[in-house]
Each structure stands twice: as structure tokens, then as C-alpha cells.
Amino acid sequence: MAQPSPEPIRAPVGLPRDVQPGTKESSLTLDRGLSLLQAVADAESEAPTISDLAATVGVSRAAVYRLLGPLQSRGLVRREGSKVRLGLGVLWLAGRVLPQLRAASLPALRALAEKVGATVHLTVADGSEAQVVAVAEPSWTSYHVSYRVGSRHPVQRGAAGRAVDLPPGGPRWITSSGDLQPGAFGVASPVRGVPGLRASVGVVALQPLVPDEVGPLVLEAAEAVADALH
């Protein structure tokens, strides 16, 4: 039996034609549509049914069908009978996040790299791994660490990884020594206040860093990154 062709990744487009921006009705519809998409995303192994989504969002089954239409046409969800799963259009959206995150954070990273004379990076948690998504190197040093964008390591290792989950009210920055590379020293502070983002700004150097001197600067940069993302 011939297998169906893979679903193409489609770029999401604007609001449906019967929902006009700026109206109370459109705001409510958008909110419910986003709640529906979130409910589908929150499901783990078992895809939610239409009835499950109606109960979660607090609308009728008929309303769920209406809300699913625009999401499905944009590839954000797909139907399997009465069950609903995320569509490949979500991957298209996700692919647009990192470039924007990188562009927003680089001014603060570059300023910190020039101040401390060391390599600065933005690290984002992806499940149990930490991924470097932006790097800034100082322009005036004789030597410094070269850190590759895309590098990954366990989130529980290194200052940058452990900093992403520092609890509010706890330490404002964290240090490491040789966790990922012998002879490398790090100081990192979490990026707080950006919904859905577990991230940190970190400094890595080949010589010991003085936490009380570097820590406040890293914290300031992390706050600047958070402000740029709002």
C-alpha cells in the first residue's frame, strides 16, 4: 500500500478573514486559539481528543472544531481522527526563534566581552541539555576562549548550564572551574522574566575569574538581555 506523502512544513500566516484585529471578539478568539495550541503542546505521549481539548480550554466541542480550523490550515496542528497533535508548522516557528534571540542578545554580550576581556555567551536549556546560541569575543585581548555557537553539554554541568535553573531569591550568579574543559573558568547568571525561556549569560576564560567583580557585570548583562526580549 502506498504511504501518504510527508506533510510539508508551512509558514503560519495571519488571522482568519472572519477575525478582525483590534476587536474584543478577535482577542478572545486568539486567546482561546492559543490556549488550544498550548493544550495540544502540553500533552505528552497520548494526543488529546476533541473532548479533552474542550474540557481543558473551557469551550464546547463545536468551538474546538472552529478553533482548530485556522491552526490546522497553517500547519500548527494536525488531526488523527478525533485526536489532535502538533503540526510541522511549529518547527517552522521554532526555527525563527534562535536568530531573533541571537540578534536581541548580542549588544549586551558584546558590551560584557569588552568589559571583562573574555568570551561571553548566551546559553539556552533544551530539555536536559544546554545549547550555546550566541557568542561574543573581546576585540582587544591577546588570547581568549573560542566558543562555538551550537555547542551542547548537560544542563547540570558548567556555570552556564546550572545557572539557567537558579531559583528566584537564590544566588544571582554561579561559578565553575574545569567542569567542561580543564583549565577553563566560568561565571554565569540566569536570564529571568522571559516566559518559557530557560537561559543564562556566561563568561568563560582561561584564567581564574573573581566572582565578586565579574558576577555583577554578568548579572547586569543577563538583565539587559531579558529587557531586550520583552
C-alpha positions as CSV (number, residue, x, y, z in Angstrom):
1,M,0.0,0.0,0.0
2,A,1.3,3.4,-0.9
3,Q,2.3,5.6,2.0
4,P,1.0,9.1,2.3
5,S,3.4,11.9,1.4
6,P,5.0,13.7,4.4
7,E,3.2,16.8,5.5
8,P,5.1,19.8,4.2
9,I,6.3,22.4,6.7
10,R,4.2,25.5,6.0
11,A,4.8,29.1,7.2
12,P,2.0,30.3,9.5
13,V,0.2,33.3,8.2
14,G,-2.2,35.9,9.7
15,L,-5.6,35.8,11.4
16,P,-8.5,34.1,9.7
17,R,-10.5,36.5,7.5
18,D,-13.6,36.5,9.8
19,V,-11.5,37.7,12.8
20,Q,-10.6,41.3,12.5
21,P,-7.6,42.6,14.6
22,G,-8.3,45.0,17.4
23,T,-11.7,43.8,18.4
24,K,-12.8,42.2,21.7
25,E,-14.1,39.2,19.8
26,S,-10.8,38.7,17.9
27,S,-8.8,39.0,21.2
28,L,-11.0,36.3,22.8
29,T,-10.7,34.1,19.7
30,L,-7.0,34.5,19.6
31,D,-6.7,33.7,23.3
32,R,-8.7,30.6,23.0
33,G,-6.8,29.5,19.9
34,L,-3.5,29.9,21.8
35,S,-4.9,28.1,24.8
36,L,-5.9,25.3,22.5
37,L,-2.5,25.1,20.9
38,Q,-0.9,25.1,24.4
39,A,-3.2,22.3,25.5
40,V,-2.0,20.2,22.4
41,A,1.6,21.0,23.2
42,D,1.3,20.1,26.9
43,A,0.1,16.6,26.0
44,E,2.9,14.1,26.2
45,S,2.7,10.6,24.8
46,E,-1.1,10.5,24.3
47,A,-2.6,13.0,21.9
48,P,-5.7,14.8,23.4
49,T,-9.1,14.3,21.9
50,I,-11.6,17.0,20.8
51,S,-13.4,16.3,24.1
52,D,-10.2,16.6,26.1
53,L,-9.4,20.0,24.5
54,A,-13.0,21.3,25.0
55,A,-12.7,20.5,28.7
56,T,-9.2,22.0,29.0
57,V,-9.9,25.2,27.2
58,G,-13.5,25.5,28.7
59,V,-15.4,25.7,25.4
60,S,-17.8,23.4,23.5
61,R,-16.7,20.7,21.1
62,A,-18.1,22.8,18.3
63,A,-15.9,25.7,19.3
64,V,-12.9,23.4,19.4
65,Y,-13.6,22.4,15.8
66,R,-13.8,26.1,14.8
67,L,-10.6,27.0,16.6
68,L,-8.8,24.0,15.1
69,G,-9.6,25.1,11.5
70,P,-7.2,28.1,11.2
71,L,-4.5,26.2,13.3
72,Q,-4.7,23.2,11.0
73,S,-4.7,25.2,7.8
74,R,-1.4,26.9,9.0
75,G,0.2,23.5,9.8
76,L,0.3,24.2,13.5
77,V,-1.8,21.2,14.4
78,R,-2.9,18.0,12.6
79,R,-5.9,15.8,13.1
80,E,-5.8,12.0,13.5
81,G,-9.5,11.2,13.7
82,S,-10.7,12.7,17.0
83,K,-7.1,13.2,18.3
84,V,-5.0,16.3,17.7
85,R,-1.2,16.6,17.6
86,L,1.2,19.4,16.9
87,G,1.9,20.0,13.2
88,L,5.2,20.6,11.5
89,G,4.4,24.3,11.2
90,V,5.5,24.6,14.8
91,L,9.0,23.6,13.6
92,W,8.9,26.5,11.2
93,L,8.1,28.9,14.0
94,A,10.8,27.4,16.3
95,G,13.4,27.8,13.6
96,R,12.7,31.6,13.6
97,V,13.3,31.9,17.4
98,L,17.0,31.4,17.7
99,P,18.0,34.1,15.1
100,Q,15.8,36.6,16.8
101,L,17.1,35.6,20.2
102,R,20.7,35.9,19.0
103,A,20.1,39.3,17.5
104,A,18.4,40.7,20.6
105,S,21.2,39.4,23.0
106,L,24.3,40.3,21.1
107,P,24.6,44.0,22.0
108,A,24.7,43.1,25.8
109,L,27.0,40.2,25.2
110,R,29.5,42.3,23.2
111,A,29.5,45.0,25.8
112,L,30.2,42.5,28.5
113,A,33.0,40.8,26.5
114,E,34.7,44.2,26.1
115,K,34.4,45.0,29.8
116,V,35.8,41.7,31.1
117,G,38.2,40.8,28.3
118,A,36.8,37.3,28.0
119,T,34.4,35.3,25.8
120,V,30.7,35.8,26.7
121,H,27.9,33.5,25.6
122,L,24.1,33.1,25.8
123,T,23.1,29.5,26.7
124,V,19.6,28.1,26.4
125,A,18.3,25.0,28.0
126,D,16.8,22.4,25.6
127,G,15.4,19.7,27.9
128,S,18.3,18.1,29.7
129,E,20.9,19.8,27.5
130,A,22.3,23.4,27.4
131,Q,23.0,24.9,24.0
132,V,25.1,27.9,23.2
133,V,23.1,30.1,20.9
134,A,25.1,33.4,20.8
135,V,28.8,34.2,21.4
136,A,30.7,37.5,21.7
137,E,34.5,37.7,21.9
138,P,36.6,40.7,23.1
139,S,38.4,42.7,20.4
140,W,41.4,43.8,22.4
141,T,42.8,40.7,24.1
142,S,45.9,38.7,23.1
143,Y,44.1,35.5,23.5
144,H,40.7,34.2,24.7
145,V,38.5,31.2,24.6
146,S,36.9,30.4,21.3
147,Y,33.4,29.0,21.9
148,R,31.3,27.6,19.0
149,V,27.6,28.5,18.6
150,G,25.7,25.3,18.8
151,S,27.9,23.6,21.4
152,R,25.9,21.4,23.8
153,H,26.5,20.0,27.2
154,P,24.5,18.5,30.0
155,V,22.4,21.2,31.7
156,Q,23.7,20.2,35.2
157,R,27.3,20.8,34.2
158,G,29.2,24.1,33.9
159,A,28.2,27.5,35.3
160,A,26.1,28.3,32.2
161,G,24.1,25.1,32.4
162,R,23.4,25.2,36.1
163,A,22.6,28.9,36.1
164,V,19.5,28.5,33.9
165,D,17.6,26.9,36.8
166,L,18.8,29.1,39.7
167,P,15.7,29.8,41.8
168,P,14.4,33.3,42.3
169,G,15.8,34.6,45.6
170,G,18.8,32.3,45.4
171,P,22.3,33.0,44.1
172,R,22.4,35.7,41.5
173,W,25.3,34.1,39.7
174,I,27.2,30.8,39.8
175,T,30.8,29.8,39.1
176,S,32.6,26.8,37.7
177,S,36.1,25.6,37.2
178,G,37.1,22.8,34.8
179,D,33.6,21.4,34.6
180,L,33.5,21.2,30.8
181,Q,37.1,21.9,29.9
182,P,40.2,21.6,32.1
183,G,41.7,25.0,32.8
184,A,38.5,26.9,31.9
185,F,36.7,29.1,34.4
186,G,33.1,30.3,34.2
187,V,30.7,32.7,35.8
188,A,27.0,32.8,34.7
189,S,23.8,34.4,35.7
190,P,20.2,33.4,34.7
191,V,18.1,35.4,32.3
192,R,14.9,35.9,34.3
193,G,11.4,37.1,33.5
194,V,11.0,35.8,29.9
195,P,8.1,33.3,29.8
196,G,9.1,29.9,28.6
197,L,12.8,30.7,28.4
198,R,15.5,28.9,30.5
199,A,18.7,30.7,29.7
200,S,21.8,32.2,31.1
201,V,24.6,34.7,30.2
202,G,28.0,33.4,31.0
203,V,31.7,34.4,30.8
204,V,34.4,31.8,30.1
205,A,38.1,32.4,30.5
206,L,41.4,30.6,30.7
207,Q,42.4,32.3,33.9
208,P,40.5,32.4,37.2
209,L,37.7,35.0,37.4
210,V,37.0,37.0,40.5
211,P,33.3,36.3,41.2
212,D,32.6,39.4,43.2
213,E,34.0,41.5,40.3
214,V,32.7,39.6,37.3
215,G,29.4,38.4,38.8
216,P,27.7,41.8,39.0
217,L,28.6,42.5,35.4
218,V,27.3,39.2,34.2
219,L,24.1,39.8,36.2
220,E,23.7,43.2,34.5
221,A,24.2,41.7,31.1
222,A,21.6,39.0,31.8
223,E,19.1,41.7,32.9
224,A,19.8,43.6,29.7
225,V,19.2,40.5,27.6
226,A,15.9,40.0,29.4
227,D,14.9,43.6,28.8
228,A,15.7,43.2,25.1
229,L,13.5,40.2,24.8
230,H,10.4,41.9,26.3
